[in-house]
Amino acid sequence: MFRAIGSVLKRNKEAFYGIARGSTTSSHGVFTSKITAATITSASSSPLPGNSIYGLRSLLKPQNASSFRKMSTVASISLESKEGLKLLVTGGPQARKWVGTWLFGSAAWVFSMVVLGGVTRLTRSGLSMTDWKFAGEFPPLSDEAWATEFEKYKQSPEYKRVNKGMNLEDFKFIYWMEYAHRMWGRGLGIMFALPFSYFLRKGYITLRLGVKLSGLFALGAGQGFIGWWMVKSGLEEPPSEYSQPRVSPYRLAAHLTSAFAIYCGLFWTALSVVMPEPPAESLAWVRGAAKGRAFNTFPKMGDTWIPDNIFEMKPLIRNFFENTSTVQLDHRLLATTTLLAVGTMWWFTRKLDIHPAVKALIGSTVGMTAVQVTLGVSTLLSYVPVSLGSAHQAGALTLLTLMLLLNHTLRKPSPSLLKSLPQVAKSNFS
């Protein structure tokens, strides 16, 4: 995975800075000269100190409204035309590197949050803390504080029906697991907010990027509320005396989906910052990539291929969310179709004239898909041990990462880049 990402970023960097320096064709030389002249004119007339954009904080100053409307163009006009590339970060390559590193780091933090959340659930630690405070709280450090927390947990349905007789040391383990998960999330908020404020103050963040990141920050803050909303459902008495307490599957799905959405948003935005253009060094490769965009107990369940009880709940729609047999069947079908779809994409793109980095990325995606299916089957046959279950969840996010990167590299290049490309690549890359 990391070799594929590095290959794509390295090749794209070379192509992108080649355009910034100017093409060997005369038409692009004229294009660069005109843009340079425009840069000097715009910079000299700009009312902003240091010829920089102050970012979202300019919204608070009405006198800067006219300059603020130029957020996406003034500071980066030397790298774009009217119909061409619009950068998300001002301040040059170094600023893009810093912002990109921060966003990739934030995405990696969310990745670890998802894995830690999976471990917390697999160890049945998620219901150990029976209250929640937005700003967080110190953990129990004295014997009296631990005794108080343990007494709270003893009042919960999970203790009464599942863990009755649990000793204090066992309780401390599940408590620390849930506490770590919560505090890791709060740490992410700080890790995101402080650099965000710094980059805004430096004027690196354009309006378009600022709006995206503000939305992701708000969604991240909302994750705390969604998480507690989910946990709270598991602290309620089950409808039947024979039922084990568990969190609502709908709320769990909302919590996980929100985490995946935040991760996708951060990773995609980071790619757009450090890789404004997809890898393209010839029109032939661009046309090839356009064709690539068109493809996008086991094996039985018990003694049968399809269980008899998959539609036993009424109304019918409930089976797809609450019936264990139906949900597991859907999961298997999705895994199988994903493997077939990715394998088909690889087969039909083998002979396409596309960028070598894209070919390598497709190969990595096929390999990761196979690994993920293997992990899923192994987890099932081993009765879901924590190690394999966590690896399977991490594998899902890894596969999603590769698919995001693949879709990002298959974007159509900007008009300015298309104009500068030769019909065929001048050399082949190994």
C-alpha positions in Angstrom: 0.0 0.0 0.0 2.6 2.6 1.1 4.8 1.7 -2.0 1.8 2.5 -4.3 1.0 5.7 -2.5 4.7 6.8 -2.6 4.9 6.0 -6.3 1.8 8.0 -7.2 2.9 11.0 -5.1 6.5 11.0 -6.4 5.5 10.8 -10.1 2.8 13.4 -9.6 5.2 15.7 -7.9 7.6 15.6 -10.8 4.9 16.3 -13.3 3.4 19.1 -11.3 6.6 21.0 -10.7 7.5 20.4 -14.3 4.4 22.5 -15.2 5.2 25.1 -12.6 8.7 25.6 -14.1 7.3 25.7 -17.6 6.9 23.3 -20.5 9.4 22.9 -23.4 6.7 24.0 -25.9 6.6 27.6 -26.9 2.8 27.9 -26.2 3.3 27.0 -22.6 6.2 29.4 -22.4 3.9 32.2 -23.4 1.3 30.9 -21.0 3.8 31.0 -18.1 5.0 34.5 -19.0 1.4 35.8 -19.0 0.7 34.3 -15.7 3.9 35.7 -14.1 2.9 39.2 -15.3 -0.5 38.7 -13.8 1.0 37.6 -10.5 3.2 40.8 -10.3 0.2 43.0 -11.1 -2.1 41.3 -8.6 0.4 41.2 -5.9 1.3 44.9 -6.2 -2.3 45.9 -6.0 -3.2 43.6 -3.2 -4.1 45.4 0.1 -3.0 42.3 2.2 0.3 42.6 4.0 3.1 40.5 2.6 1.0 39.7 -0.5 -0.6 36.9 1.4 -4.2 35.7 2.0 -5.2 35.9 5.7 -7.8 33.1 5.3 -11.1 32.7 7.0 -10.5 35.3 9.7 -10.8 37.9 6.9 -14.6 37.1 7.0 -14.8 39.1 10.2 -13.5 42.3 8.4 -15.9 43.8 5.9 -13.2 46.0 4.4 -11.4 42.9 3.2 -14.4 41.4 1.4 -13.1 42.2 -2.1 -9.7 40.7 -1.4 -11.4 37.7 0.3 -13.3 36.8 -2.9 -9.9 36.4 -4.6 -8.9 33.7 -2.0 -8.5 30.9 -4.5 -6.7 32.9 -7.1 -4.4 35.8 -6.0 -1.8 33.9 -4.0 -1.6 30.9 -6.4 -2.2 32.5 -9.8 1.3 31.7 -11.0 0.2 28.0 -11.0 -3.2 28.3 -12.6 -5.1 29.9 -15.5 -8.6 31.2 -15.5 -9.9 27.7 -16.5 -7.1 25.7 -14.9 -5.8 24.5 -11.6 -7.0 26.0 -8.3 -4.8 25.2 -5.4 -6.3 24.6 -1.9 -3.2 26.0 -0.1 -1.4 29.3 -0.6 2.2 30.0 0.4 4.1 27.7 -2.1 5.2 24.1 -2.1 6.5 24.2 1.5 3.1 25.3 2.9 1.4 22.6 0.9 3.8 20.1 2.3 3.1 21.2 5.9 -0.7 21.3 5.5 -0.7 18.0 3.6 1.4 16.3 6.4 -1.0 17.6 9.0 -4.0 16.3 7.2 -2.4 12.9 6.5 -1.5 12.7 10.2 -5.1 13.5 11.1 -6.4 10.8 8.8 -4.0 8.3 10.3 -5.2 9.3 13.8 -8.8 8.6 12.7 -7.7 5.3 11.2 -6.2 4.3 14.7 -9.5 5.5 16.3 -11.5 3.1 14.2 -9.2 0.2 15.1 -9.2 1.1 18.8 -13.0 1.3 18.7 -13.1 -2.1 17.2 -10.9 -3.5 19.9 -13.0 -1.8 22.5 -16.1 -3.4 21.2 -14.5 -6.9 20.7 -13.3 -6.8 24.4 -16.8 -5.7 25.5 -15.4 -2.6 27.1 -17.7 0.0 25.5 -20.3 0.0 28.3 -17.9 0.2 31.2 -18.3 4.0 31.6 -21.9 4.8 32.5 -21.7 8.6 32.1 -20.2 11.1 29.7 -18.9 14.6 29.8 -18.1 16.6 26.7 -14.9 18.1 28.1 -13.7 14.8 29.5 -12.8 13.8 33.0 -9.9 12.5 35.0 -9.9 8.7 35.5 -10.3 7.2 39.0 -6.9 7.3 40.6 -7.7 6.3 44.2 -9.2 3.1 45.6 -12.3 5.1 46.6 -12.7 6.5 43.1 -12.4 3.1 41.6 -14.9 1.7 44.0 -17.4 4.4 43.1 -17.0 3.7 39.3 -17.4 0.0 39.9 -20.6 0.6 41.8 -22.0 2.6 38.9 -21.2 -0.2 36.5 -22.8 -2.8 38.8 -26.1 -1.0 38.3 -25.9 -1.5 34.5 -27.7 -4.3 32.7 -24.4 -5.6 31.3 -23.0 -6.3 34.7 -26.3 -7.9 35.9 -26.7 -10.2 32.9 -23.3 -10.8 31.5 -20.5 -9.9 34.0 -22.1 -10.6 37.3 -19.3 -11.5 39.8 -16.6 -9.6 37.9 -13.8 -8.4 40.2 -12.3 -4.9 40.3 -9.2 -5.8 38.4 -11.2 -7.1 35.4 -13.4 -4.0 35.6 -10.3 -1.7 35.5 -9.2 -3.4 32.2 -12.5 -2.7 30.4 -12.7 0.8 31.9 -9.2 1.8 30.7 -10.1 0.5 27.2 -13.1 2.7 27.0 -11.4 5.6 28.6 -8.5 5.4 26.2 -10.9 5.3 23.2 -12.7 8.5 24.5 -9.5 10.4 25.3 -7.9 9.4 22.0 -10.8 11.1 20.2 -10.4 14.2 22.3 -6.7 14.2 21.6 -7.5 14.2 17.8 -9.7 17.3 18.3 -6.7 19.2 19.8 -4.3 17.8 17.2 -6.6 19.0 14.5 -7.6 22.4 15.9 -4.2 23.8 16.9 -2.5 23.4 13.5 -5.7 24.5 11.8 -5.7 27.8 13.7 -2.0 28.2 13.0 -2.4 27.7 9.2 -5.3 30.1 9.2 -3.3 32.7 10.9 -0.4 32.3 8.4 -2.9 32.7 5.5 -2.2 29.3 4.0 -5.8 28.1 4.0 -8.1 29.1 1.1 -11.8 29.7 1.6 -12.7 26.5 -0.2 -10.3 24.4 2.0 -11.4 26.3 5.1 -15.0 25.4 4.6 -14.2 21.7 4.0 -12.0 21.5 7.1 -14.5 23.4 9.3 -17.2 20.9 8.2 -14.9 17.9 9.0 -14.1 19.5 12.4 -17.8 19.9 13.2 -18.4 16.3 12.2 -15.6 15.2 14.4 -17.0 17.1 17.3 -20.4 15.5 16.7 -18.8 12.1 16.9 -18.6 12.4 20.7 -22.3 13.0 20.9 -23.0 10.1 18.5 -20.7 7.8 20.5 -22.5 8.6 23.8 -25.9 8.3 22.1 -24.8 4.8 20.9 -23.4 3.8 24.4 -26.5 5.0 26.1 -28.7 2.5 24.2 -26.6 -0.3 25.7 -27.2 1.0 29.2 -31.0 0.5 28.9 -32.7 -2.6 30.0 -33.2 -5.1 27.2 -36.8 -5.8 26.1 -36.5 -9.4 27.1 -35.1 -11.0 30.3 -33.3 -13.5 28.0 -31.7 -10.8 25.9 -28.1 -9.6 26.4 -27.6 -5.8 26.7 -26.0 -4.4 23.6 -25.9 -1.1 21.8 -28.4 -0.3 19.1 -27.1 -1.6 15.7 -28.5 1.5 14.0 -26.6 3.8 16.3 -23.4 1.7 16.0 -23.7 1.9 12.2 -24.2 5.7 12.5 -21.1 6.0 14.7 -18.9 3.9 12.4 -20.3 5.5 9.2 -19.5 8.9 10.6 -15.9 7.9 11.4 -15.5 6.5 7.9 -16.9 9.7 6.4 -14.4 11.8 8.5 -11.5 9.6 7.4 -12.5 9.7 3.7 -12.8 13.5 3.9 -9.4 14.0 5.6 -7.6 11.6 3.3 -9.1 12.9 0.1 -8.5 16.5 1.1 -4.9 15.7 2.0 -4.4 14.1 -1.4 -5.9 17.2 -3.1 -3.5 19.4 -1.2 -0.3 17.6 -2.0 -1.4 16.2 -5.4 -3.4 19.0 -7.1 -3.1 17.1 -10.4 -3.5 13.4 -11.1 -0.4 11.6 -12.5 -0.4 12.4 -16.3 2.6 12.7 -18.6 0.9 12.1 -21.9 -2.6 12.4 -23.4 -2.5 8.7 -24.2 -2.2 8.0 -20.4 -5.0 10.4 -19.7 -7.3 8.6 -22.2 -6.3 5.3 -20.8 -7.2 6.4 -17.2 -10.6 7.6 -18.5 -11.3 4.1 -19.7 -10.2 2.7 -16.3 -12.8 4.8 -14.6 -15.5 2.6 -16.2 -14.7 -0.4 -13.9 -15.0 0.0 -10.7 -18.2 -22.2 8.3 -17.3 -20.9 4.8 -18.4 -20.8 2.1 -21.7 -22.3 3.5 -23.6 -20.8 6.4 -24.0 -23.8 8.6 -25.2 -26.6 6.5 -26.8 -24.4 3.8 -25.8 -21.8 1.4 -28.7 -19.5 2.4 -30.2 -19.8 6.0 -33.9 -20.4 6.3 -34.5 -17.6 8.8 -33.1 -14.6 6.8 -36.6 -13.1 6.4 -38.2 -14.2 9.7 -38.6 -10.7 11.1 -41.5 -8.4 10.4 -41.6 -5.9 8.8 -39.2 -7.3 6.1 -36.8 -4.4 6.2 -35.8 -5.2 9.8 -34.0 -8.3 8.7 -31.3 -6.3 6.9 -30.4 -4.5 10.1 -31.2 -6.8 13.0 -31.3 -10.4 11.8 -27.8 -11.8 12.3 -28.2 -14.4 9.6 -29.3 -11.8 7.0 -26.6 -9.3 8.0 -23.9 -12.0 7.7 -25.2 -13.2 4.3 -25.2 -9.6 3.1 -21.6 -9.2 4.3 -20.4 -12.3 2.5 -22.2 -11.2 -0.7 -20.6 -7.8 -0.5 -17.1 -9.3 0.1 -17.5 -11.6 -2.9 -18.8 -9.0 -5.3 -16.1 -6.6 -4.2 -13.4 -9.2 -4.9 -14.9 -9.9 -8.3 -15.3 -6.3 -9.2 -11.8 -5.3 -8.2 -10.4 -8.4 -10.0 -12.4 -7.5 -13.1 -11.0 -4.0 -13.0 -7.5 -5.3 -12.8 -8.1 -7.8 -15.7 -9.5 -5.1 -18.1 -6.9 -2.5 -17.3 -3.8 -4.8 -17.8 -3.4 -3.8 -21.4 -4.6 -0.2 -21.1 -2.0 2.6 -21.8 -2.1 4.2 -18.4 0.4 5.7 -15.9 2.7 3.1 -14.4 1.9 4.4 -10.9 -1.8 3.9 -11.5 -1.1 0.3 -12.7 0.8 -0.3 -9.5 -2.0 1.1 -7.4 -4.5 -1.2 -9.1 -2.3 -4.2 -8.4 -2.0 -3.1 -4.7 -5.8 -2.8 -4.5 -6.3 -6.3 -5.9 -3.8 -7.7 -3.4 -5.4 -5.9 -0.4 -8.9 -7.0 -1.4 -7.7 -10.6 -1.4 -6.0 -10.1 2.0 -9.2 -8.6 3.4 -11.4 -11.5 2.2 -8.8 -14.0 3.7 -8.9 -12.1 7.0 -12.7 -12.2 7.0 -12.9 -15.9 6.4 -10.2 -16.6 9.0 -11.9 -14.4 11.6 -15.2 -16.2 11.0 -13.7 -19.7 11.3 -11.7 -18.8 14.4 -14.9 -17.5 16.2 -13.8 -13.8 16.0 -10.7 -13.5 18.2 -9.8 -9.9 19.1 -6.6 -10.0 17.1 -8.1 -11.2 13.8 -11.3 -9.1 14.3 -9.2 -5.9 14.8 -7.0 -6.8 11.8 -10.1 -7.3 9.6 -11.5 -3.9 10.6 -8.1 -2.3 9.9 -8.0 -4.1 6.6 -11.4 -2.6 5.6 -10.1 0.9 6.2 -6.8 0.1 4.4 -8.8 -1.1 1.4 -11.0 2.0 1.5 -7.8 4.1 1.6 -6.5 2.4 -1.6 -9.8 2.9 -3.3 -9.8 6.6 -2.4 -6.3 7.0 -3.7 -7.2 5.2 -6.9 -10.2 7.3 -7.5 -8.2 10.5 -6.8 -5.5 9.5 -9.3 -8.1 8.8 -12.0 -9.4 12.3 -11.9 -9.4 14.3 -15.1 -6.4 16.7 -15.2 -7.0 20.4 -15.4 -7.2 22.1 -18.8 -3.8 23.8 -18.2 -2.1 20.5 -17.7 -3.9 18.9 -20.7 -2.7 21.6 -23.0 0.9 21.0 -21.9 1.0 17.2 -22.4 2.5 15.4 -25.4 0.4 12.8 -27.2 2.5 10.0 -25.9 4.9 9.7 -23.0 8.5 10.5 -23.8 9.8 7.7 -21.8 8.6 4.6 -20.0 8.9 4.3 -16.3 9.8 1.0 -14.6 
